């Protein structure tokens, strides 16, 4: 959907390579700037990934310059600088094994998983939003 919206608006967008997608967390390039798109996010629940299940860099530590989140209730892609999101969540140090907690690093080490993800609300990060692309009329 993101690709088609931008292509329809005449934006120079191209799909990343499989390697860039998997290892660098870049889904698309717009004028050679990497963007990672996250689908199906909600105002009350947005998960941000610092470390993936294998212990490798999660998408917050990827090479994309921007993260675009499809926030369902807003009918929009909301854009953030990846580094701004990483800097924001790095201020939190408490961990939990309870997936219902907000602003705490959720880990599943007891399941032999190495991921570190943090649950936020849109309101927690909206001050970092740099652009919004509404798709309700497309």
C-alpha positions in Angstrom: 0.0 0.0 0.0 2.8 2.4 0.9 4.7 1.8 -2.3 1.5 2.2 -4.4 0.5 5.5 -2.7 3.9 7.0 -3.3 4.3 5.7 -6.8 0.8 7.1 -7.6 2.0 10.5 -6.4 5.0 10.4 -8.7 7.6 9.9 -5.9 10.8 8.1 -6.8 10.5 5.0 -4.7 12.0 1.6 -5.1 11.8 -1.7 -3.1 15.0 -2.6 -1.2 17.0 -5.8 -1.9 16.3 -8.9 0.1 19.6 -8.3 1.9 18.8 -4.7 2.8 15.4 -5.8 4.1 16.6 -8.7 6.2 20.0 -7.4 7.5 19.6 -3.6 7.4 15.9 -3.2 8.1 15.2 -1.1 5.0 12.0 -1.8 3.1 12.1 1.0 0.5 14.4 3.7 -0.8 13.1 7.2 -1.6 15.9 9.1 -3.4 18.4 6.7 -1.9 17.2 7.3 1.7 16.3 4.1 3.5 12.8 3.7 5.1 11.5 0.8 7.1 7.7 0.5 7.1 5.8 -1.0 10.0 2.2 -2.2 9.3 -0.8 -2.5 11.6 0.2 -0.3 14.5 -2.4 1.0 17.0 -2.7 4.2 19.1 -2.6 2.1 22.3 0.0 -0.4 21.3 3.2 0.1 19.3 6.1 -2.4 19.8 9.6 -1.1 19.1 12.4 -3.6 18.6 15.9 -2.9 19.8 17.2 -6.5 19.6 15.6 -9.4 17.6 15.0 -12.9 18.7 18.4 -14.1 17.6 20.2 -11.3 19.5 21.0 -9.3 16.4 20.2 -5.6 15.9 16.5 -5.0 15.8 15.0 -2.5 13.4 15.6 0.4 15.8 19.3 -0.3 15.3 19.0 -0.8 11.6 20.3 1.4 8.8 17.0 3.0 7.8 16.9 6.8 8.3 13.2 6.8 8.8 10.5 4.5 10.2 7.0 4.8 8.8 4.3 3.3 10.9 0.8 2.5 9.6 -1.3 3.7 12.5 -4.7 2.2 11.8 -6.9 4.6 13.8 -5.2 7.6 12.1 -5.5 6.2 8.6 -2.0 7.4 8.1 1.6 6.5 7.9 3.4 8.4 10.7 7.1 9.0 10.1 9.9 9.2 12.6 13.6 9.4 12.5 14.8 5.9 13.5 17.5 7.4 15.7 15.0 9.6 17.5 13.0 6.5 18.4 16.1 4.7 19.6 17.3 7.6 21.7 13.8 7.9 23.2 13.5 4.2 24.3 17.1 4.0 25.4 16.2 6.1 28.4 14.2 3.2 29.8 16.1 0.5 31.6 13.6 -1.6 33.5 12.9 -5.0 32.1 9.8 -7.2 32.4 8.4 -10.5 31.3 4.9 -9.1 31.4 3.8 -8.1 27.9 1.1 -5.8 29.2 3.6 -3.3 30.7 4.4 -0.1 28.9 7.8 1.6 28.7 9.7 -1.4 30.0 11.9 -3.7 28.0 10.0 -6.9 27.4 12.2 -10.0 27.1 11.6 -13.7 26.7 15.0 -14.9 27.9 13.3 -17.6 29.8 12.0 -19.0 26.5 15.5 -18.9 25.0 14.7 -15.8 23.0 17.1 -12.8 22.9 14.7 -10.1 21.8 14.4 -6.8 23.5 11.2 -4.9 22.6 9.4 -2.1 24.3 5.7 -1.3 24.2 4.7 2.3 23.8 1.5 4.2 23.1 1.3 6.6 20.1 1.0 9.5 22.6 4.4 8.5 24.1 6.2 9.1 20.8 4.0 11.5 18.9 6.3 14.4 19.8 8.9 12.7 17.6 6.7 12.4 14.5 8.2 14.4 11.7 5.6 13.8 8.9 2.2 12.1 8.3 0.8 10.7 5.1 -2.9 10.2 5.3 -4.2 7.4 3.0 -7.9 7.5 3.8 -8.6 9.4 0.6 -6.4 7.1 -1.6 
